Amino acid sequence: MVKERRDREKYRERLLRQVKDFEKLKAAFAEEKAKFESERKSEEWGREGLKGKLRAAEELLSKECADWKEVCKKDNQRMYATRSKITDLEAQNATLTKKVEDVEADKERVEDELKAQVASKDKDLHAKDVEIAELKCRLR
């Protein structure tokens, strides 16, 4: 009986040690589980936070893209208007250049005609002078 009692006490001590070990392991497991849950929540929150930041960045990017497109549209309109003005001015410049060339050609033609008329008038005057001189000689 004594032997059985010793065996039971050893068995009881062993069970108590196992229960203590189990309680320690259970506490460590609960602590690890809490830590894991905490990390998981922080990852989820972090992930959600990052998703929120990503959404905000995408919205900002789409808004800036729309603004950029609007600015480009206005810039293109301004450039098109400027280009059409330049084209119109080039056409006017060509027209005016042609008119100037025509006027200069007319001027040269008129000058040549005037020179020819002056030359013929000079010849006529010279001929008249000769005729007058002859008439003066005859009168004397």
Steps between C-alpha positions, in 0.01 A plus 500: 500500500777729580643423165169574333472819695850606390413410144180701525681798648764479227223469248321794660818709504562410140143598412536826693824573312329417174206723596741783589688446174168489319392825670829666403469374146135607495597850621784517243259380232241762600773764495620385155141488377437854624823615340404327174152654507650839572745466209224374275279795590786744454575341162133522405483859619830571329370336185175694525696817569719435198194423290348829615820687416508326162139598430572859603810507279302355208227762545760776519673363191175477304410856605844627401477307172163661425643843588803432281276396210298820542817710503626317190164555328513874573866514395419318174217742429729796564772346282249428221374860513859628492587270211197614300594865567854428383366333186270798432787744555725299268229512232459876550877542488515307171217712358665823608836384368337426163334844501833668584671309218221602260524864610880496462466346152241766408728769645793377291281482188365851559852631566619341177205654314570838659868475410401412144256794490760735648754378246251548216407844640870584521540394137193702408634800692838457341333476159291810586815681611664411171189610313485824700868558429439442127201732505705767676768460238244539222349802665831673503 
